[in-house]
Amino acid sequence: MLSRRVEQLEPRLALAADTALAADAGVSRPPLIPTAEASLEATVFFADSLVGPQAVVLSKSQVVGNDDLAFSVSSVVSGSVEKWDASSGSWIDASPMPTSGNPQELLEVLRDRTIFEGDRLRWSAGGTPTGERTEAFGVVGWSEQAGSTPSIPAEVPTVVEDLAIAKTGDDAFTLVWDRPTNGDATSYTATFSDGSQTSITITDATTVGYQPLSPVGSYTFTVTASNEVGTSDASQTSYATPIDQTITTTMVTPWSGAYQLVVSEVDTEAASLPTLQSFAKATYDGEWVMLAGRTNGLHNFTADGIKNFPPKYQNSDVWVVDPATQQVWSRSLTDASSGLSQTQIDSLSATNTLWQQDGDTLFVAGGYVYDSTTNNFTTYNALTALDLPSVVRWVKGEDATLGANAILQVAGDEATDGSYEGGFFQVTGGGLHQLEDRFFLVFGQNFEGPYIPGRNGVYTSQVRSFDITYDMAGGTLGYENVSVSPAGGDPSLFRRRDLNTFPILTPSAQGPVESVVALAGVFYNGNAVWTTPVEIAADGVPQTPDPVTNPDAFRQAMNQYNSAKVGLYSPSEGVMTEILLGGISANVFDTRVDGLVYDSQYGFTNQITAVIRDTAGLYSQEFLGSYPEVTDGDGSLLHFGASAEFFVADGIETLPGGIINLDALTDDTVLGYVFGGIASNKPNFGTTVASSLIFEVRFMAGSV
């Protein structure tokens, strides 16, 4: 590599002769840059599509972009590099080596090696492709501390679109982009830097592969587009080592199922539907029952808890919806005819409650709410039983008053042995599930006081098991036979909330066995996502693989937050499939290269994946598609699914746990509907609202 800077050689020529003498002596002085300094050292690669018998001709900006005024060829790895010499009308060697220290010869070498704007460079391969890309030559770019970037003609390509770096293998990444909106680009220059080394790849494709490339590291990528007129400004993206439970995740692959799931928006203009997210739900007589939750979007992040969770957006109404006729009924729990105390009303207006339907009864536990009796935020320590027939009749106005035993409530005891923190039901952001006659509170937290960024609740980090004693006619509700696992909680494995928890079925000689799975959730180490699944059997003991000792363990890449979901099980194949419909995700699946683009901000996503558990209990994740495109008033794409709920359509055959029997589906069938949740006009830092939209989920036989 030529180590001397151009300006360092200038004084040596000035000592030998003045400018006139130099001209008389036939010295052709290359244009020097007064305050230039080496701004770039890089290796230039060519995509194999450009490697062949025909030479590749380049401009200065195609190699180093518009920011550098010039570059010098520092070394040649393969082939030959030549520069067009207008004075002789021929191509000359662009990488000559000096044979002496004579100033005149050194300047001539610099002149031949340095490429300025307007110069042309030619590289000839001199061989066959060596892989995805061929290493060609090294360059040193020169910039000027003072000055401005040359103006770009209108015909020059605009910047490339949607630049992303996607992980496409254990040690493989692919840089991908879309063609510029304007300007017919004929080539692209992709620059990679890890802070110590830089490589430049010139290609006519819209992808560049990098392998091997460690997932542990910080990398910067830029791409420019060029044509015969000039080169675009650079687009830039970067990658940094994830801070999640596992640095790497199991690769997501395109959907391979023998059927399709199609999601479409339902026309609901005639219906007066509520805006709801993070609510409790049940179905009764083909109708939806919804209560609690919030009527606005994602909470705020200010230093004021009231502004972050405004009490006016707590949902104190009970809603009943007939999806077939789109009739909607509602009634406020504050109505005197409910006969409820203010404490009961507040508890049933909470967000992120834990709920489970058992026949005609909906059980609701915990939840975070502003308690108007204490004028403070709290996580409620209560289990509530709602008799659905009574509640629905009251909401529809068929009963003037709510039945005396329609809503019963019991408070949870505090532990006497330190096995759990706070009251037994004082949990928000977890899941409530039922296996046979036993119930399970799965993970979550107890958050007391106003929510302010930086404050944390007490995570349960455990599963709490219990039996419910309930007699609606007798007006009694209680719980017994409590067990906790692990006692005191284990934050190193189970410090999780706002996650997807759901029932699954596993084949056995006696028939399918029901258990519960908890996927991912937050926050690992206080600020990141979990990736390994947790399985909970009837004994209530959570089990999760150790990804350190078991490197083949499933590590979930997408849809880590609570979202609408659909469970399907094939008794004939013994395979469980859980469809995760949007939500919030640490990765985006880039369909251009079937790779994962990491999002350290964990953005809202429209993407839909399937977590598949085979007969051996092994997990995988596949990409199915996305929600249909729905935009707001400004034309921004909306993202759905977070804190939304799925309602199984009336008449669909289900198995234990409400899981849909996949084997019973043979024709195109509406499986159910997604309702509510948070809608965001950006993946990150956008405007959010609670959604009132309904999306139909349809099963279609046959693969794509």
N, C-alpha and C positions, 0 to 999 in steps of 0.2 A: 504494500500500500504506500502511496506517495504521502510522506508524513509532513512535508514542508507546506506552509500556507503560501498562497500566491503572493500576498503582500510582503512576505518575508524575503522574497527574492528580488523585489524591486530595487532596494538600495544597492545591490551588487551590480546591477546594470548601470545605475546612475554613476557609480564610481568609475566605471570603465570608460564611459563616453557620454556626451550630452545627446539630446534627442536628435539633433541634426546629424551628428556623426553616426548615431545608431541607424538612422534611416539610410545614410550613404553606405553603411556597411551591409545593408540588406537585412537588418534585423526586423522581423515582423513582431511588434510588441502586442501580446494579447491584451484585450481590455481588462484592466484590473479594477477590483471593487475596493474603494477607499477604506471602508470600515468593515470589510467582510470577515466572517468567521465561520468555521466549519459548523454547520447546524445539523448535519445528518451524516451518519455512516451506516451504510446498509448494503445488503446483498440483494441483487435483482434475480428473480426467478421468472420463468415463462411457463404458462400452462401448456400442457402437452398438445393441445389443439393448435398451438402456434409453432410447435417444434417440427421442423421438416426441412426439405431441400430449399424452400424459398426463404430468403432472409426477411427479418422483421425490421421495418423502418420506424423510428420513433422520434418524437420531438422532445425537447428538454422537459416540458411540463408533463408529458406522459410518464416520465420516470420519477420526477421529484415534485410535481405539482406546481402551483403558482407562487408558493411562499418563498422558495429558493430561487435566487437570481441565476444560478448556474450550478453545474456539478462537474466533478472530474471522475474519470474512470480510474479506480484505484487498483484493480486487479481483474484478471480474466480467469474464470474457473473452467469454462467450457466454450468451445467455438471460437469465434473471432468477433471483435468489436471494431467498427470503422466509423469514421466521421466524414461527412460530405465537405469537400474543399472546393468552394465556389471559384477560387482563383485558378485552379487547375482543371476544374470540371471533372473531378474524379473522387473516388472514395480513398481515404487514407487511414492508416492504422491509428486507432484512438487509444492505444495502450502501449506506445513505444517506451522503451527503457533508456535512460541516459547512459552514455558510455564514458562520460567524464564530468568534472565539476565546472566546466566552462559555462559562464553565465548565459551566453548566447544559446548554447545547446539546451540548457535547462529551460529557458523560456520557450524554445521551440517545442520541447516535450510537453510543457504545460499548455501551450497553445493547442497542440494536437489532442491532449487528453481532456480539455475543458469544453463543455457543451453549454452554450448560451441560448437564450430565447432566440428562435429563428434558425438555429442549427438543426441538423438532422443526424441521427445516429442509426447505424445499421448493425444488427447482430445476426450472425450466421451460426446455426447449430453445430454443424460439422459432425453430426452423429444422429442417433435415434433417441427418442424420449426415454427418460430414466425412471419415470413414475408418474404421479399426478402432476408434478411440475419439475422443471429442470433448472438447476442452479446455473446461472450464466456469468455474471460479473459483479464486482463490488463498485460502489460509488461513494463519493464524499460530496455532500451538498453545501453550497455556500449561500449565506444570507447576508443581508445588509441591515445594520441596526437602525439606520435612519432611511426613510424612503417609504414609498407606498406600493401596493400591489398594482400591477398593470391592469388597465381596464379590460374587461372581457367582452368581446363582440357578441352581439345578440345570437349569432348562429352557433356559438359555443354551447355544448350540452349543459343543461342545468344539473344540479346535484342528483346523485343517485337516490332512489327512494327506498324507505323501509330497510335500512341497513341493520343487520343483526348478526351476532355470533352465536351459533347453535352448537350444542354438544351432540355429536352424532355417534359417539362410541366411548368406551372406557377412557381412551387417551386420544380421542379424535374430536376435532372441532371443524365446523364449516362456516366460513364467512359468506353471507348471502345478501343479495340486494335486488331491487327491481330497477329496470332501465329508467333513465331520466324522463321526466314528463315532456321536456322540449329538447331539441337538438338530437341529431341522429348519431349516437355514440358508436364508434367502431372498435374501441378498445377500452379497457379499464385497468387502473393501476391500484393494487391493494397493498397497503403497507402495514406490517406487523411489527410491534415493538414490545419487549418485555422489560424495558428500562435499561438493559445492558446490550442487547442485540437487536438489530433491525433487519427485516427482510422486505423486499419489494417484489411483488408478483404482477406481471403484465399478462392480461388474458383478454379474450374476446367473449368469454362466458360471464355469467353473473354469480358465480360461486368460486371460492378458493378453499381448498382443504388444507388443514394443518394436522399432521400426524407423524410422529407422536408429539402430543402436547399435553402436559400435565394439567389436571384440573385444579392443582394447587399452584396459584400464581396470579399475578396481575398483568393483564395484557391490554394494549391499545391497538385498535385497528382503524385505518382510514382508507377510503376509496374515492378515486376521482374517475371521471368519464372523459374520454377524449375523442376527437375526430380531426379531420384535416384542418379545421379552423383553429382549434385550441382545446383547452382542458378546463373542466368545471372546477368549482371550489370543492374542497374535500368534505365528505361526510364522515363522521367519526362515531365509533361505539367502543365499548370496553367490557372487560370481564374481570371479576375478582373472585377469589376463593369464597364459596358459600360458608356461612357461619352456622348452618343448620345442624341438626343432630348428626347427620352424615354429610360429608362433603360431596359425595356422589350419590346419585339416585338410580334406581332401576330404570333402564331405558323404556320409554313409552313407544309402542308400535302402533301402526294403523289398525283399525278394527278388522278382525278376521272372522267374525261371527257369521253364522248361516242365516242371519236376519238383519234387518235394519230398524233403527228407532228414529222416527222423524218427528221433530218438534216444530210446531207451527202456532202462530198467535191466533187466539179465538176472538172473534168480533163480539165485544161486550158493550157496545155503545148504548144499548137499551137498558143496561143494568146499572144500578147505583152501588157499585162495589167500593169497599173501603180501601184505603191505603194502609197496609199492615206489614210488619216485619218482626221476626223473633217472637212469634205468637204460639199459643197452644192450640191444638186442633183435634177434632174427632169427626167421625161420620155417623149419621143416624138416619135410617130409612131413606138412604140414597142422597141425603143432603149433608152439606158441610157445616160444622159448628166450629167457630173460631172465637177466641177471647185472649185477653192479655196482650203483651207485645207493645210495639210503638207504631205511631202513625207518621213519623218522619224518617229521614234517612240515617246514615251513619252518624254516631255521636261526634261532637266537636272535641277539640284538643286544646282548649284554653286553660287558664289557671282558675276558672270559675266553674264549679261543679254544676250549678244551675244552668249555665249556658251550654254545658256539655250534654246534659240530660234534662232538657226543659220538661218540667212536670206536665205542662199542658199537652204534651204529645204522648202521654201514657194512655193506652187504650183501655177505657173502662166500660166499653160496650161489648155485648155478646152478639155475634153475627151468625145468621143462618142463611145459607145460599143453596138454591136448587140449581145444579149445573145444567140440568136438562132444559128447564124453562127460563133460566136466568132470573128467577125471582129472588129478591133479597129482603131479609127482615133483620132488624136490629133493635136492641133495647139496652139502655144504660143500666149498669149495676147500681148507679146512684139514684135510680128511680125508687121512690119510697115503697113501691109494690114489691121490691126484691126482698125487703125485710132484713137486709144485711147491715152489719155494723161497718163503720168507716174503716176499721182495721181489715175486715174481710174484703171490702171493696178495693182497698189499696193492694192487698196481697194478690188479688185477681186482676190487677192492672199492671203487674210487674213484667219486665222484659227478661228474655232468656230463662223462662221457667223450664222445669223438667216435667214431662208429661207422658202418660201411657194410658191407652184406652183398653178397658177390659169389659167386653160385652157392651152393655148400655151405660157403663160408668166411665167417666173420664177422671183420672187421678192427676192432680197438678201439685208439684212441690217447688218450694224455693222461689227464686227469681229476684231481680234487682229492681228497686222502685223507690220513689220519694214517698216516705211515710208522712202523711199530712197530720198524723196525731203527735209525732215527735219533731216535725219539721226538719227531717234529716233523711239522707239516703241510707238504705239498709238492704241486706239480703234476707228475705223473709224465712223464718223458721217454722214452716207450716206445711202440712199435707192436706189437700182439699179433695173431696169426692163430689163430683157433679153428676146427678142423675139426668142423663141426656133427654129422655122423654119429657120430664118435667120442665127442664130448661128450655127445650125447643117450643113447647106449648106456650110457655110464658113469653118468650121472645116474639112469637107470632101473634100474641094477643088472644090466644084461645083460652088461656087462664088469666084472670085479672091480676092475681098475685102469684108470686113464686111459692111453690109448695114448701111447707115448713122444713122438710128434710131433703129438699132438692139439692142443697149445697151444705155439706158438713165439713168441718175442719178440725184438725188436731195439731197441737204444737209438738215439736221434737224435743226430746230430752237432751241435756248436755251429758257428755261422757264423764263417768266417775273414775275411769281407769286411764284417761289420757289417750285412748285409742283413736279419738277424732277431735277436731277443733270446733268449738261453737255448738249450736244446736244440730240435732241429727239431720234435719231437713234444710238447714241453712246453706243452700248450695245454689249457684247460678252458673249457666254456661256448660252444664254437663248433660248427661242423658239418663232417663228413667226407663227401665226395661223390665219385662216380665218373662220368666221361664217357669212353665207350669204355674204353680200358685205362689211362687216366690218373686219378690221385686228387688231391683238393684239400682242404686244411685251410682252412676259411673262418672267419676272424676268431677271437674268443675272447681269453683272457688267460692269463698265467702268474702264478699267485698263490702266493707262497712264505711259509711261516710261518702262524701262527694267524690266522683271520679275525676282525677286530675292526672295528666301524664306524669309518669314517674312513681305514682303510688300503686302498690300492688295489693291484691287481696290475699287471703290465706287459701292456697290451693289445697284441696282435699288429698290429692295424689293417692287415691284409694278407691275401692269399691265398697259401698255400704249395702248389706243385704238385710232383708226383713220380710216378714209376712204382714199382710193387711187384714185386720178384722173390721168388716163393714156390714152394717145392717141398715139399709135405707129405711125400711118400714119402721124399725125400732129407733131410728135416729141416732145410731152409734157409729163411731169411726175410731179405730185405734191401730196400733202396730205392735209386733212382738217378735221374739226369736231373732234378735239383732246379732249380726256378725260383721266384722270389718276386716278388710284385707287390702294392703298390709296394715297392721295396727300402727297408728301414728303417721301413716302415709310414707311413700318413697318418692321424693321429688326427683331423684336421679333417673327415674323411669316413667313416672306417671304425673308429673306436674303439667297437666294438660287441661285446656278448656276450649270452648267454641269449636268443637270438633264434630266430625260425623260419627255417630254411634248408631248401630242398627243390628237387627237379628240376622243370623245366617243359619243355613242348614248344612249338615255334614252327613254323607252316606254311612250307614252301618247295616249290619246283618238284621237288626230289628227295625230298620226303617230310618228315615232322616232324623238326626238329632239336632235340636235347636240350641244355639248359644248366641253370644253377643260379640261383636267386633267393634273396637274403637280405632278409627284411622287418624293418624297424624295429630293435628291440633297445635295450639300455641300455649306457652312460650318456652321453647327450649333455651336454657341459659338466660332466660329473662327477655330475650329479644328475637328469637328465631323460631322456626317451625320444627316439629317432630316429624320423623319420616317412617319409623317402624310401626307396624300394627300391633294392637293389643287384643288378645282373645280372652273371653271371660265365659267359663262354663258354669254349670248349675251350682258348683261349690262356691262361686263368687270370688275366686282367686284369679287376679289378672296375670296373664303370661305374655311376655314379649321377647323376641329374639335379641340377642346381643350382636349388633352388627360388627363388633370388633372381632369376636371369636367366631362369628358366623358371617363371613364376607358375602355369602350368597343370599343372605336374608333380604326380603323385600324391603325396598326403601322408596316410599311413595314420592313421586315427582310432582304431581299436580293435584289441584282441588283439595287443599289441606284444611280449609275452614268449613264450618257447617253450611250445608247447601241442601236444596231439594234433591231427593234421591229415590231410586226405584230398585227394589230387590227382586231378582228373578232366580229361580232354581229349577234345574232339570233333574227330576228323579231318575230318569233313564241313564243320564250321564254322570250324575253326582257332582255337577259343577254349579257353583254359586257365583252369580254376577250381580254386582251392585253398581248401578249407574249413578254417577255424580254429575248433577246438572248445573254447571257453572260455579259461581261462588267467588272464592279468593284463592289465588294459586301462587306458588313460588316459581313455577315454570310455565312458559307458554309453548305449545307444540307448534313448530313452524312446518307447515305442510309443504313448503318449497323444498326442504331437504330432509323431512321426517326427523327433525332434531329438536332439542329442548333449549329454549332461550331463558336463561335465569333472570328473575326479577327480584332483586334484593328488597324491594319495597312491598312485595306480596300484593300484587294488584288484583282488582276485580277482573273476572274473566267470563266470557260467554262460552268457553270451550267445555265440551262434555266428554267425560272419560268413563271407562268401565274398569272397575277393580275386580279381577276374576280370581276365584279361589278354586283350584282343581281338586280332584278326589284325594290327592296326597296332601292337601292342605297348603300347597304352594301358591303364592300370589303372583299376579302380573297386572299390568295396567295398559289399556289400549285406548286410542283416540277415536271417538265416534263422529265428531263434528261440532257444531255450534248452534246456539240459539239463532232464530231468524233475525235478520237485520231490522232493528227498530230504532228510530232516531228521535231525538228531542226536537223542540222548536227551532233550535239553531242548527239542526242537521248533524249533531254529534251522535255517534253510535252509542246506544245504551247497553250496559252489561248487567246481566240478571243472574239470579240463582242464590246469592248469599242470603242466608236466613229466610229462605223461601220454604214452602212445604209442597209435597206431592200428595194428591188425593187419588186413590185407586178408583177407577170407574166402576159404577154399579154393575154387577153381573160378572165381573172378572173372577175366575177361579183362583183362590189363594190357598196357601199352605200355612202351617203354624208360623206365627210371627207376622202374619199378613203378607208373606212373601208370595209373589205371583208364580203360579205353576207354568213354567215355560213350555212344558210338553203339551199343555192344553191349548196352546196358541198355534193355529195352523193357517188361518186366513188373516188378512189385514184387519187389525183390531185396535180400537182406542183403549190404551191401558189406563189412562187417567190424565190428570191435569196438574200443572204447576201453578201455584198462586202466591202472590205477594213477594216478600223479600225486599232487599235493597236494590235499587236501580242506580247505576252510576254512569255519568257521561264520559268518564275517562277511567283507565285502569288505576291510575294514581292521581291524587290531588285534584279530583274533579268535584262536580256537584252531585250530591246524592239525594234521593227521595225514597220513600216507601212506595213500592209498586202496587198498583191495583189491576195489573194485567193478568190474564189467564193464558197459559200455553198448553196446547194439547200434545200429548205424547202418544204416538201411534206406532204399533208393531207392524212391520211389513215383512212378510216371508221372503226369503231369498237374499243372497249377498249382493253387494254393489257390483 
